[in-house]
């Protein structure tokens, strides 16, 4: 087999495994690379190392003895004639073998050189469309170029250890990745304990008899990795760290190999507004760069942010960078969303289905989030005034409305329920009538107390115990929405 080395190594890895393990085996792997040390020669060496780690002496690996160099402003090694010349030389070295050329990697000029080799004897040219799972065989006919689809199952690479793939995709000279193996955890029991402890992860792990002296973020990372194992994904690692002298420390919390790609998960429990947290836009761009280096089209990345609400603009930014997001609004669908991200087509295993059932019950009881606790009453930034004998909480409640994208919040003080709202463009009279209409048959709306500016109000709700569930159901229709505008 001949492959063209580039930063997009995944099609070369997939083709190597498929043709060796499912198409009669390979005896030689010829890796063509250019003079570009970072984007071609480096990946070629890492691919060669992966091949030897997987198959030892079963496959003999060949690299160009003397790659074409740079002549003036032109890198001769990317030119069609250089590619054609090298492939012809390799063809002559194994005249009695069928030669499969994987034309997926490399530049367009290099691809043109491969097309010149279509007429070589006992030679097949195959190609994978990047970003898709489709493989094709290219042929030259009397009518011109013709392609036929090839069936290459994406799961043929699922047995490869994650650490080998990570090292192959991106490992600069002189440094190595460190990592830890993911371990199974009692997911259902942890979810039940999390609900009981209001998602105090140290107490949650302790209640399940597990080590609990780590920071909460590390415990959540272990939980997420264990969730992937429980989904049936065999190759999962966590806490991948690459420490480079020339740059900052790089970490990827969870990495898995499944379905013909690397799955990268970045977990952060820090709450919205936490001054220690990087801006979300910065996190997004950094994650996109990590995804590009660790697989490009052969990698998918999920940002898990239980403590942050993502608006439409942030979701668009993530989509532009090819990232998936699981934010606060998605946490009550956690296991469904994780299964969707991983590309698992089967139903949730029994334990995860039961854990999802616990979250569904929490939603039915009125919960808006899981796995974290939104800070809203105690400000995470400096308050507008020093502590006073009379505390003002309206500002914190207004901030919570902004976080939730609502113009209302219902809260409990002792045994009383109160609704604080903002008027918007609605008149006071219409606002009162609308609220009484919405809550008819489940709550009695008391007197309205208006702010001095007349643009916000507070009202007490009288609710019989047997009607509180109905009140929650009525309010759910307005979660994340405006009630009065």
Helices and strands as residue ranges (DSSP letters): E 2-4, H 10-21, E 28-32, I 37-41, H 42-55, G 56-58, E 60-63, E 70-71, E 74-75, G 76-78, H 80-93, E 99-102, H 108-115, E 123-128, E 135-141, E 144-150, G 154-157, H 162-169, E 178-181, H 187-196, H 201-207, H 216-230, E 235-242, E 250-257, E 262-267, H 280-293, G 296-298, E 299-305, H 312-320, E 323-327, G 328-333, H 334-342, H 350-364, H 394-404, E 408-413, E 416-422, H 428-438, E 444-450, E 456-462, G 465-467, H 468-476
